[in-house]
């Protein structure tokens, strides 16, 4: 069965249209389901600006439906996964507002650190949210969410490996794991500062002892500015 959105018998007027080439301005004809087209005038290839990536961003059959997905769509697909994971984690935590706060703050710190280090932000943020779910260490809830969203298996395995190695001495989860681990430490210190159980001098010692990256140290020191 063909997806109705891609079946021409369901198309309405406007399904075939022209778009100015962003390089030379000449018109380029697109069908609504084209992912990319090449300008016949200058040879520039660009993404269909009217293509609805909504279903393709999470559908596991998107590559079959739309052909070879352009890098722009792949990036959007990963972004959508992290957004949906955040929603599912908040839904799973229900009214545990302290846990939701920890997850959100961990993700915020991880985002600030990860961007500076050019980490895979989809993996970083999914792990930052999901680590709030499984206190038993089984990570079944995390895997169930990722499987339910039809996340790519390599991405699932990377996220689960980060969660499994969290807090284990000598285990290397790569750059993304380091980012999440540092963000988690910062959340703990943030809570201690708010409770009056940690002072600035002690925090500075912990930053130097526990954090490996300059981006993480900078983010931790921002706690003292709040």
DAVEN-V417839 format. One record per residue. PHI is phi in whole degrees, 0 to 359 (NA if undefined). OMEGA is omega in radians with two decimals (* if undefined). NEAR is the number of other C-alpha atoms within 8 Angstrom. Layout:
# DAVEN-V417839
{{PHI;OMEGA;NEAR} {PHI;OMEGA;NEAR}}
This chain:
# DAVEN-V417839
{{NA;-3.12;2} {273;3.09;5} {301;-3.10;7} {304;-3.13;6} {293;-3.13;6} {253;-3.14;8} {274;-3.03;9} {297;-3.13;5} {291;3.11;4} {263;-3.07;7} {289;3.12;8} {248;3.08;5} {306;-3.09;5} {99;3.13;5} {290;3.04;8} {242;-2.99;9} {210;3.11;9} {247;3.14;8} {230;3.09;8} {295;3.08;9} {297;-3.12;12} {292;3.14;6} {267;-3.03;6} {244;3.10;8} {84;3.12;7} {287;-3.12;8} {290;3.07;9} {236;-3.12;12} {279;3.08;9} {239;2.81;11} {270;-3.04;8} {300;-3.10;10} {260;3.04;7} {291;3.04;10} {278;3.14;11} {215;3.01;9} {219;3.10;12} {253;3.10;9} {289;-3.14;12} {289;-3.09;6} {275;-3.06;6} {245;3.11;7} {85;-3.14;7} {290;3.07;8} {258;3.14;8} {213;-3.08;9} {286;3.07;9} {300;-3.08;11} {289;-3.12;4} {254;-3.13;5} {288;3.11;9} {277;-3.11;6} {272;-3.04;7} {308;-3.11;6} {287;-3.09;8} {294;-3.09;12} {289;3.10;13} {230;-3.10;13} {288;-3.10;8} {288;3.11;8} {261;-3.04;7} {300;-3.10;13} {294;3.09;9} {285;-3.07;7} {285;-3.01;8} {251;-3.11;11} {84;3.13;8} {291;-3.06;6} {286;3.12;10} {289;-3.13;9} {304;-3.14;6} {299;3.13;7} {288;3.13;10} {298;3.10;10} {296;3.14;8} {293;3.13;9} {299;3.11;11} {294;3.11;10} {300;-3.12;9} {293;3.10;10} {300;-3.11;13} {294;3.11;12} {294;-3.13;8} {288;3.06;9} {297;3.12;13} {302;3.13;10} {296;-3.11;8} {294;3.12;9} {295;3.12;11} {297;3.11;9} {294;-3.13;7} {292;-3.12;7} {282;3.05;11} {54;-3.06;7} {258;3.08;4} {279;-3.00;7} {291;3.08;8} {294;3.12;6} {293;3.11;9} {298;3.12;10} {298;3.13;8} {298;-3.13;10} {298;-3.12;13} {294;-3.13;9} {292;3.10;9} {300;3.13;15} {296;-3.14;13} {295;3.11;8} {295;-3.14;12} {297;3.13;15} {295;-3.14;11} {296;3.14;10} {289;-3.04;13} {297;3.13;14} {297;-3.13;9} {292;-3.11;8} {264;3.14;7} {58;3.08;7} {280;3.04;10} {286;-2.98;8} {290;3.10;11} {297;3.13;10} {295;-3.12;12} {302;-3.04;18} {287;3.08;13} {297;3.12;13} {295;-3.13;13} {298;3.09;15} {284;-2.99;14} {291;-3.10;12} {293;3.11;10} {281;-2.98;10} {272;-2.93;11} {249;3.09;12} {283;-3.11;6} {282;-3.12;5} {89;3.14;6} {277;3.13;6} {61;3.09;12} {295;-3.13;7} {297;3.12;8} {296;-3.14;12} {295;3.13;10} {297;3.11;8} {295;-3.13;10} {296;3.11;11} {294;3.13;9} {295;3.10;7} {271;-3.13;9} {57;3.09;9} {293;3.12;12} {303;-3.05;6} {301;3.09;6} {300;3.12;6} {292;3.11;9} {301;-3.10;12} {297;3.13;8} {293;3.12;10} {296;-3.12;12} {296;3.11;12} {297;3.09;9} {299;-3.12;12} {295;-3.13;10} {295;-3.08;8} {272;-3.10;10} {299;3.11;8} {85;3.12;5} {271;3.14;6} {292;3.07;4} {83;3.12;4} {271;-3.09;6} {249;3.08;6} {256;3.11;11} {79;-3.10;6} {301;-3.10;7} {297;3.11;14} {296;3.11;12} {296;3.13;9} {299;-3.12;13} {295;-3.14;14} {298;3.14;10} {292;3.10;11} {297;3.14;15} {293;3.06;10} {299;-3.11;8} {296;3.09;11} {299;3.12;12} {298;3.11;8} {294;3.11;10} {300;3.13;9} {294;3.12;8} {294;3.09;10} {298;-3.13;10} {296;-3.13;7} {275;-3.13;7} {74;-3.09;7} {254;3.13;7} {213;3.12;10} {254;-3.03;8} {298;-3.10;7} {295;3.14;6} {293;3.12;8} {300;-3.14;10} {298;3.09;9} {296;3.14;8} {296;3.12;9} {301;-3.12;11} {290;-3.08;9} {278;-2.91;6} {258;-3.03;6} {259;-3.07;11} {267;-3.01;7} {255;3.06;6} {296;3.13;7} {296;3.11;10} {293;3.13;13} {297;3.12;12} {297;-3.14;8} {293;3.12;11} {295;-3.14;10} {293;3.10;10} {294;3.10;8} {298;-3.10;8} {284;-3.13;7} {269;-3.09;5} {268;*;4}}
